[in-house]
Amino acid sequence: MAGIKEKIMKEVEKIPKNKIAQLYDVVHLFRVEVGSPKKAPNDMCIEAKKFFGIWKDITPEENAVLEEIQARRKRTYRTRIL
């Protein structure tokens, strides 16, 4: 493990000073992502259920806006990227 850390440190030393802040952002986000527990599918389902029925009283004007957004997305993206 120490060997890998040493290799990383040597590579970091070669990074131009004006790019160090960007490197920090990448490393920090990676560390946070690795350290944060993923939500279980059941937890995500419970959160999604909070929004059920939210659109039941939508007006025709609001519905037209949503349909236009959906049509634009279909024209822009061939497949949905998650």
N, CA and C atoms as an extended XYZ file, in Angstrom:
246
Properties=species:S:1:pos:R:3:atomname:S:1:resname:S:1:resid:I:1 pbc="F F F"
N         0.823       -1.196        0.000 N   MET     1
C         0.000        0.000        0.000 CA  MET     1
C         0.863        1.254        0.000 C   MET     1
N         1.930        1.246        0.789 N   ALA     2
C         2.795        2.412        0.854 CA  ALA     2
C         3.408        2.698       -0.505 C   ALA     2
N         3.691        1.642       -1.281 N   GLY     3
C         4.257        1.820       -2.611 CA  GLY     3
C         3.341        2.609       -3.515 C   GLY     3
N         2.068        2.328       -3.445 N   ILE     4
C         1.087        3.041       -4.264 CA  ILE     4
C         1.010        4.500       -3.826 C   ILE     4
N         0.966        4.739       -2.531 N   LYS     5
C         0.906        6.118       -2.036 CA  LYS     5
C         2.128        6.911       -2.487 C   LYS     5
N         3.291        6.282       -2.448 N   GLU     6
C         4.505        6.960       -2.892 CA  GLU     6
C         4.425        7.303       -4.378 C   GLU     6
N         3.897        6.379       -5.173 N   LYS     7
C         3.748        6.636       -6.609 CA  LYS     7
C         2.784        7.799       -6.852 C   LYS     7
N         1.716        7.811       -6.080 N   ILE     8
C         0.736        8.902       -6.219 CA  ILE     8
C         1.381       10.230       -5.850 C   ILE     8
N         2.125       10.250       -4.766 N   MET     9
C         2.779       11.488       -4.332 CA  MET     9
C         3.778       11.981       -5.381 C   MET     9
N         4.524       11.064       -5.998 N   LYS    10
C         5.472       11.451       -7.038 CA  LYS    10
C         4.747       12.062       -8.231 C   LYS    10
N         3.607       11.483       -8.592 N   GLU    11
C         2.825       12.019       -9.707 CA  GLU    11
C         2.259       13.396       -9.359 C   GLU    11
N         1.796       13.553       -8.120 N   VAL    12
C         1.235       14.838       -7.685 CA  VAL    12
C         2.308       15.924       -7.733 C   VAL    12
N         3.521       15.585       -7.377 N   GLU    13
C         4.612       16.563       -7.405 CA  GLU    13
C         4.878       17.081       -8.824 C   GLU    13
N         4.506       16.313       -9.829 N   LYS    14
C         4.734       16.699      -11.223 CA  LYS    14
C         3.611       17.572      -11.784 C   LYS    14
N         2.535       17.721      -11.027 N   ILE    15
C         1.389       18.512      -11.483 CA  ILE    15
C         1.758       19.995      -11.422 C   ILE    15
N         1.446       20.755      -12.483 N   PRO    16
C         1.711       22.201      -12.451 CA  PRO    16
C         0.934       22.876      -11.312 C   PRO    16
N         1.533       23.882      -10.707 N   LYS    17
C         0.918       24.559       -9.555 CA  LYS    17
C        -0.449       25.142       -9.872 C   LYS    17
N        -0.648       25.564      -11.113 N   ASN    18
C        -1.943       26.160      -11.455 CA  ASN    18
C        -3.050       25.109      -11.613 C   ASN    18
N        -2.715       23.826      -11.531 N   LYS    19
C        -3.714       22.762      -11.652 CA  LYS    19
C        -3.956       22.025      -10.334 C   LYS    19
N        -3.234       22.384       -9.290 N   ILE    20
C        -3.343       21.684       -8.007 CA  ILE    20
C        -4.754       21.794       -7.426 C   ILE    20
N        -5.387       22.949       -7.542 N   ALA    21
C        -6.741       23.116       -6.993 CA  ALA    21
C        -7.721       22.166       -7.682 C   ALA    21
N        -7.583       22.000       -8.980 N   GLN    22
C        -8.466       21.084       -9.703 CA  GLN    22
C        -8.218       19.641       -9.263 C   GLN    22
N        -6.964       19.299       -9.081 N   LEU    23
C        -6.631       17.957       -8.617 CA  LEU    23
C        -7.219       17.711       -7.236 C   LEU    23
N        -7.124       18.707       -6.377 N   TYR    24
C        -7.704       18.573       -5.041 CA  TYR    24
C        -9.200       18.285       -5.131 C   TYR    24
N        -9.916       19.006       -5.991 N   ASP    25
C       -11.353       18.792       -6.141 CA  ASP    25
C       -11.653       17.353       -6.539 C   ASP    25
N       -10.876       16.836       -7.479 N   VAL    26
C       -11.092       15.456       -7.943 CA  VAL    26
C       -10.831       14.468       -6.815 C   VAL    26
N        -9.719       14.634       -6.122 N   VAL    27
C        -9.364       13.712       -5.040 CA  VAL    27
C       -10.389       13.794       -3.923 C   VAL    27
N       -10.796       15.001       -3.576 N   HIS    28
C       -11.776       15.169       -2.500 CA  HIS    28
C       -13.109       14.508       -2.860 C   HIS    28
N       -13.602       14.753       -4.062 N   LEU    29
C       -14.866       14.138       -4.472 CA  LEU    29
C       -14.761       12.621       -4.499 C   LEU    29
N       -13.632       12.109       -4.962 N   PHE    30
C       -13.433       10.665       -4.980 CA  PHE    30
C       -13.470       10.100       -3.567 C   PHE    30
N       -12.776       10.753       -2.655 N   ARG    31
C       -12.746       10.280       -1.274 CA  ARG    31
C       -14.126       10.309       -0.633 C   ARG    31
N       -14.850       11.377       -0.862 N   VAL    32
C       -16.190       11.500       -0.289 CA  VAL    32
C       -17.108       10.424       -0.866 C   VAL    32
N       -17.013       10.206       -2.162 N   GLU    33
C       -17.864        9.200       -2.811 CA  GLU    33
C       -17.554        7.810       -2.287 C   GLU    33
N       -16.286        7.497       -2.119 N   VAL    34
C       -15.888        6.183       -1.622 CA  VAL    34
C       -16.318        6.014       -0.172 C   VAL    34
N       -16.220        7.069        0.602 N   GLY    35
C       -16.521        6.984        2.024 CA  GLY    35
C       -17.992        7.047        2.361 C   GLY    35
N       -18.821        7.524        1.452 N   SER    36
C       -20.240        7.667        1.776 CA  SER    36
C       -20.981        6.364        1.489 C   SER    36
N       -21.801        5.937        2.411 N   PRO    37
C       -22.563        4.703        2.188 CA  PRO    37
C       -23.629        4.914        1.125 C   PRO    37
N       -23.793        3.935        0.288 N   LYS    38
C       -24.828        3.992       -0.747 CA  LYS    38
C       -26.174        3.674       -0.118 C   LYS    38
N       -27.201        4.327       -0.616 N   LYS    39
C       -28.534        4.050       -0.104 CA  LYS    39
C       -29.004        2.710       -0.655 C   LYS    39
N       -29.643        1.973        0.185 N   ALA    40
C       -30.209        0.699       -0.237 CA  ALA    40
C       -31.403        0.973       -1.137 C   ALA    40
N       -31.691        0.054       -2.074 N   PRO    41
C       -32.841        0.266       -2.961 CA  PRO    41
C       -34.138        0.521       -2.206 C   PRO    41
N       -34.306       -0.126       -1.055 N   ASN    42
C       -35.523        0.073       -0.270 CA  ASN    42
C       -35.604        1.508        0.236 C   ASN    42
N       -34.465        2.084        0.651 N   ASP    43
C       -34.445        3.478        1.121 CA  ASP    43
C       -34.818        4.427       -0.016 C   ASP    43
N       -34.307        4.158       -1.222 N   MET    44
C       -34.614        5.004       -2.372 CA  MET    44
C       -36.095        4.904       -2.714 C   MET    44
N       -36.662        3.723       -2.562 N   CYS    45
C       -38.091        3.535       -2.842 CA  CYS    45
C       -38.933        4.350       -1.866 C   CYS    45
N       -38.553        4.349       -0.624 N   ILE    46
C       -39.292        5.120        0.387 CA  ILE    46
C       -39.238        6.606        0.058 C   ILE    46
N       -38.050        7.081       -0.343 N   GLU    47
C       -37.923        8.491       -0.711 CA  GLU    47
C       -38.766        8.820       -1.940 C   GLU    47
N       -38.785        7.935       -2.914 N   ALA    48
C       -39.565        8.173       -4.128 CA  ALA    48
C       -41.056        8.232       -3.820 C   ALA    48
N       -41.506        7.430       -2.874 N   LYS    49
C       -42.931        7.390       -2.531 CA  LYS    49
C       -43.420        8.721       -1.961 C   LYS    49
N       -42.504        9.522       -1.453 N   LYS    50
C       -42.886       10.837       -0.932 CA  LYS    50
C       -43.477       11.717       -2.035 C   LYS    50
N       -43.100       11.451       -3.285 N   PHE    51
C       -43.538       12.287       -4.396 CA  PHE    51
C       -44.753       11.725       -5.129 C   PHE    51
N       -45.224       10.544       -4.749 N   PHE    52
C       -46.379        9.958       -5.427 CA  PHE    52
C       -47.594       10.875       -5.271 C   PHE    52
N       -48.296       11.105       -6.343 N   GLY    53
C       -49.489       11.920       -6.320 CA  GLY    53
C       -49.235       13.406       -6.430 C   GLY    53
N       -47.995       13.799       -6.544 N   ILE    54
C       -47.664       15.222       -6.574 CA  ILE    54
C       -48.235       15.915       -7.815 C   ILE    54
N       -48.415       15.163       -8.919 N   TRP    55
C       -48.864       15.753      -10.175 CA  TRP    55
C       -50.362       15.550      -10.421 C   TRP    55
N       -51.116       15.034       -9.465 N   LYS    56
C       -52.520       14.710       -9.725 CA  LYS    56
C       -53.401       15.932       -9.983 C   LYS    56
N       -53.051       17.079       -9.452 N   ASP    57
C       -53.857       18.292       -9.639 CA  ASP    57
C       -53.219       19.261      -10.632 C   ASP    57
N       -52.485       18.752      -11.587 N   ILE    58
C       -51.777       19.594      -12.547 CA  ILE    58
C       -52.776       20.228      -13.530 C   ILE    58
N       -52.541       21.482      -13.863 N   THR    59
C       -53.416       22.179      -14.805 CA  THR    59
C       -53.027       21.811      -16.235 C   THR    59
N       -53.909       22.018      -17.200 N   PRO    60
C       -53.567       21.729      -18.593 CA  PRO    60
C       -52.364       22.547      -19.081 C   PRO    60
N       -52.234       23.774      -18.616 N   GLU    61
C       -51.099       24.603      -19.007 CA  GLU    61
C       -49.791       24.021      -18.480 C   GLU    61
N       -49.804       23.605      -17.215 N   GLU    62
C       -48.609       22.990      -16.628 CA  GLU    62
C       -48.266       21.687      -17.345 C   GLU    62
N       -49.292       20.920      -17.683 N   ASN    63
C       -49.082       19.663      -18.401 CA  ASN    63
C       -48.469       19.921      -19.776 C   ASN    63
N       -48.904       20.971      -20.450 N   ALA    64
C       -48.349       21.317      -21.761 CA  ALA    64
C       -46.868       21.659      -21.655 C   ALA    64
N       -46.492       22.362      -20.597 N   VAL    65
C       -45.083       22.699      -20.383 CA  VAL    65
C       -44.264       21.432      -20.173 C   VAL    65
N       -44.769       20.522      -19.355 N   LEU    66
C       -44.050       19.279      -19.106 CA  LEU    66
C       -43.924       18.438      -20.374 C   LEU    66
N       -44.980       18.407      -21.187 N   GLU    67
C       -44.913       17.667      -22.446 CA  GLU    67
C       -43.893       18.282      -23.398 C   GLU    67
N       -43.797       19.605      -23.409 N   GLU    68
C       -42.819       20.288      -24.251 CA  GLU    68
C       -41.395       19.963      -23.789 C   GLU    68
N       -41.182       19.948      -22.499 N   ILE    69
C       -39.859       19.594      -21.970 CA  ILE    69
C       -39.501       18.168      -22.371 C   ILE    69
N       -40.449       17.269      -22.222 N   GLN    70
C       -40.201       15.872      -22.581 CA  GLN    70
C       -39.901       15.738      -24.078 C   GLN    70
N       -40.619       16.452      -24.911 N   ALA    71
C       -40.381       16.400      -26.356 CA  ALA    71
C       -39.002       16.941      -26.700 C   ALA    71
N       -38.596       18.025      -26.044 N   ARG    72
C       -37.259       18.585      -26.287 CA  ARG    72
C       -36.170       17.604      -25.876 C   ARG    72
N       -36.373       16.953      -24.758 N   ARG    73
C       -35.384       15.967      -24.302 CA  ARG    73
C       -35.271       14.812      -25.293 C   ARG    73
N       -36.403       14.368      -25.817 N   LYS    74
C       -36.369       13.276      -26.792 CA  LYS    74
C       -35.635       13.695      -28.058 C   LYS    74
N       -35.804       14.944      -28.470 N   ARG    75
C       -35.101       15.425      -29.660 CA  ARG    75
C       -33.605       15.580      -29.392 C   ARG    75
N       -33.272       15.951      -28.171 N   THR    76
C       -31.876       16.206      -27.829 CA  THR    76
C       -31.103       14.924      -27.584 C   THR    76
N       -31.684       13.990      -26.864 N   TYR    77
C       -30.997       12.763      -26.494 CA  TYR    77
C       -31.649       11.565      -27.165 C   TYR    77
N       -30.841       10.759      -27.801 N   ARG    78
C       -31.373        9.561      -28.465 CA  ARG    78
C       -31.767        8.514      -27.465 C   ARG    78
N       -30.931        8.319      -26.427 N   THR    79
C       -31.238        7.372      -25.366 CA  THR    79
C       -31.022        8.071      -24.035 C   THR    79
N       -31.684        7.591      -23.049 N   ARG    80
C       -31.531        8.190      -21.727 CA  ARG    80
C       -30.235        7.709      -21.108 C   ARG    80
N       -29.452        8.645      -20.624 N   ILE    81
C       -28.172        8.332      -19.994 CA  ILE    81
C       -28.324        8.539      -18.502 C   ILE    81
N       -28.054        7.503      -17.730 N   LEU    82
C       -28.153        7.626      -16.282 CA  LEU    82
C       -26.798        7.617      -15.664 C   LEU    82
